[in-house]
Amino acid sequence: MIDFFYQALADLGYPHPIHPIFVHLTIGLVTGAFIFGLLGLVFRRRTFPNSAYHCIVFALIAYIPTAIFGLMDWQHTYAGAWLFPIGMKILLGVILLVLLIIAVSMARNPEGKGLRIFIVYMLCFVAVMGLGYFGGDLVYGNRGAESDSEQPVDGKLLSGLSEQGAQIFASSCAGCHHTDSTEKKVGPGLLSLFERENLPASEKPATPENVRDQIRTPVKDMPAFSEDDLSPEQVDAVIDYLEII
């Protein structure tokens, strides 16, 4: 059912995950509650706590589709694999839900407003910051750190097309595949991929053309990458990188 839903969206021209749309809404509303709560403490005007209350109520409402689509994206994109960032996002998501319920309950009570409710808003804000961090870690990995493309592979430094492929792989593929191991992450490890007789998922001969087919029309649980996701030139760069590792 989940795959059918995503395939229907892809057929309509939307091949991307759905969770990010709603998570930005939830994060924005929690941030608004935090800011209005802070302004209420500083300026002692009633309108600010009221705005904070409205933000936190809508944040709780937005949390529901955010969580549902997050779980769906996890199953569809990562096949339910328990990666560390995903585990942390689930933990922080549960904590955020509890804090949102507490915040709404306290904000409805006139005696619960003031510093105590602001502390809860602040904790909600810290929780969404953590969710954003681990979400970014899941999508981008260590792109902000020293790039793997600067490291030697079999004594050679990557350059040109292979370096571009390493960067694309880090942003689009590294969440599911190791390049320094043949062990499974979400998908199979890709070390020495072209030295094998067959590709690990499709069992087709390990050729650039079959790798290209696997990227475009994959077998098993791997999501497809259309030309809107990766251009033919970008796929060529990834394949060039895989030929080196």
C-alpha positions in Angstrom: 0.0 0.0 0.0 2.8 2.4 0.9 4.7 1.7 -2.3 1.5 2.2 -4.3 1.0 5.6 -2.7 4.5 6.8 -3.5 4.3 5.4 -7.0 1.1 7.3 -7.5 2.8 10.5 -6.4 5.8 9.8 -8.7 3.4 9.3 -11.6 2.0 12.7 -10.9 5.5 14.2 -11.0 6.3 14.2 -7.3 9.1 11.6 -6.6 10.3 13.2 -3.3 9.7 12.3 0.4 6.6 13.9 2.0 7.9 14.2 5.6 10.0 17.3 5.0 7.0 19.3 3.9 5.3 18.8 7.2 8.3 18.8 9.4 9.2 22.3 8.4 5.7 23.4 9.3 5.9 21.8 12.8 9.4 23.3 13.4 8.2 26.7 12.3 5.2 26.6 14.6 7.3 25.5 17.6 9.8 28.2 16.9 7.0 30.7 16.7 5.7 29.6 20.1 9.2 29.9 21.6 9.7 33.4 20.2 6.3 34.7 21.2 6.7 33.2 24.6 10.0 35.0 25.0 8.4 38.3 23.9 5.6 37.8 26.4 8.1 37.5 29.2 10.1 40.5 28.1 7.3 42.9 27.2 4.5 41.6 29.5 1.9 42.0 26.8 -1.0 39.6 26.6 -1.0 39.3 22.8 2.3 37.5 22.8 1.3 34.6 25.1 -1.9 34.2 23.1 0.1 34.0 19.9 2.4 31.5 21.5 -0.6 29.4 22.5 -2.0 29.4 19.0 1.4 28.4 17.6 1.8 25.5 20.0 -1.8 24.2 19.3 -1.2 24.2 15.6 2.2 22.6 16.1 0.5 19.7 17.9 -2.0 19.4 15.1 0.8 19.5 12.5 2.8 16.9 14.4 0.3 14.2 13.5 0.8 14.2 9.7 4.5 14.9 10.2 4.9 11.7 12.3 2.7 9.6 10.0 4.6 10.7 6.8 7.9 10.4 8.6 7.2 6.7 9.4 6.0 6.2 5.8 9.1 7.8 4.3 11.3 5.7 6.6 9.6 2.5 5.5 9.7 3.4 1.8 13.1 5.0 1.5 15.1 3.1 4.2 13.1 -0.1 4.4 12.6 0.4 8.1 16.3 0.1 8.8 17.3 1.2 12.3 20.0 3.8 11.4 21.3 5.8 14.4 19.9 9.2 13.1 16.5 7.6 12.6 16.5 6.1 16.1 17.3 9.5 17.5 14.6 11.2 15.5 12.0 8.7 16.7 13.1 9.3 20.3 13.1 13.0 20.0 9.7 12.8 18.2 8.2 11.0 21.2 9.7 13.6 23.6 8.4 16.4 21.5 4.9 14.9 21.4 4.9 14.7 25.2 6.1 18.3 25.5 3.6 19.6 23.1 0.7 18.0 25.0 2.1 19.5 28.3 2.5 22.9 26.6 -1.1 23.0 25.3 -2.5 21.8 28.7 -0.5 24.5 30.6 -1.2 27.3 28.1 -5.0 26.7 28.4 -4.7 27.3 32.2 -4.3 31.0 33.0 -2.2 30.1 36.0 0.1 28.0 33.9 1.4 31.0 31.8 4.6 32.9 32.4 8.0 31.4 33.0 6.9 27.8 33.5 5.2 27.6 30.1 8.1 29.4 28.5 10.4 26.7 29.8 8.2 24.1 28.1 8.2 26.1 24.9 12.0 26.2 25.1 12.3 22.5 25.6 10.0 22.0 22.6 12.4 24.2 20.6 15.4 22.3 21.7 13.7 19.0 20.7 13.0 20.3 17.2 16.6 21.5 16.9 17.7 18.0 17.7 15.2 16.6 15.1 16.6 19.0 12.5 20.1 18.1 13.3 19.6 14.3 13.0 17.4 14.8 9.9 20.3 16.7 8.3 22.7 14.1 9.4 20.5 11.4 7.8 20.3 13.3 4.5 23.7 14.9 4.2 25.9 12.8 6.4 29.4 14.3 6.8 29.3 16.7 3.9 30.2 19.5 6.2 33.3 17.6 7.4 36.3 16.6 5.4 35.0 15.2 2.2 35.6 11.5 1.4 36.4 12.7 -2.1 39.7 14.2 -0.7 40.8 10.8 0.6 42.9 8.5 -1.5 41.3 5.3 -2.9 43.8 2.5 -3.6 46.6 5.1 -3.3 45.0 7.6 -5.7 43.2 10.8 -5.0 39.8 11.3 -6.6 39.6 14.0 -9.1 37.3 15.3 -11.9 34.3 13.1 -12.6 35.0 10.6 -9.8 35.3 13.4 -7.2 31.9 14.8 -8.4 30.5 11.3 -8.1 31.8 11.0 -4.6 30.0 14.2 -3.6 26.8 13.1 -5.3 27.0 9.7 -3.6 27.5 11.3 -0.2 24.3 13.3 -0.5 22.1 10.8 -2.3 23.3 7.3 -1.6 25.5 7.2 1.5 22.5 6.9 3.8 21.9 3.4 2.5 25.2 2.1 1.2 28.7 1.7 2.5 31.6 2.4 0.2 34.3 1.0 2.4 32.7 -2.4 3.1 30.6 -5.1 1.5 28.4 -5.3 4.6 24.8 -4.3 4.4 23.7 -0.9 5.7 20.2 -0.4 4.3 21.2 -1.6 0.9 24.3 -3.7 0.2 27.9 -2.4 0.6 29.4 -1.3 -2.6 33.1 -1.7 -2.0 34.8 -3.2 -5.2 31.4 -3.4 -6.9 32.8 -3.8 -10.4 35.2 -6.5 -9.3 32.3 -8.8 -8.6 30.7 -11.0 -11.1 27.1 -9.9 -10.3 25.4 -6.9 -8.7 24.3 -7.7 -5.2 20.6 -6.7 -5.5 19.6 -7.5 -9.1 22.1 -10.4 -9.7 22.8 -8.9 -13.1 26.4 -8.7 -14.4 28.3 -6.0 -12.7 28.5 -3.5 -15.6 28.1 0.2 -15.7 24.9 -0.1 -17.8 23.3 -2.5 -15.2 24.2 -0.1 -12.4 22.6 2.7 -14.4 19.5 0.6 -14.8 19.5 -0.2 -11.0 19.6 3.5 -10.2 16.7 4.3 -12.6 14.5 1.3 -12.2 15.8 -0.6 -9.2 14.8 -4.0 -8.0 13.8 -4.8 -4.4 13.4 -1.9 -1.9 15.7 0.7 -3.4 13.9 3.9 -4.4 14.2 5.0 -8.1 16.2 8.1 -9.1 14.6 9.8 -12.0 16.4 12.4 -14.2 14.8 15.0 -12.0 16.7 13.5 -9.0 20.0 12.7 -10.8 20.8 13.8 -14.3 22.5 11.4 -16.7 25.7 13.2 -16.2 25.4 12.9 -12.4 24.7 9.1 -12.7 27.8 8.8 -14.9 29.8 10.6 -12.2 28.5 8.2 -9.5 29.4 5.2 -11.7 32.8 6.6 -12.3 33.3 6.9 -8.5 32.0 3.3 -7.9 34.5 2.0 -10.5 37.3 3.4 -8.4 36.3 2.4 -4.8 
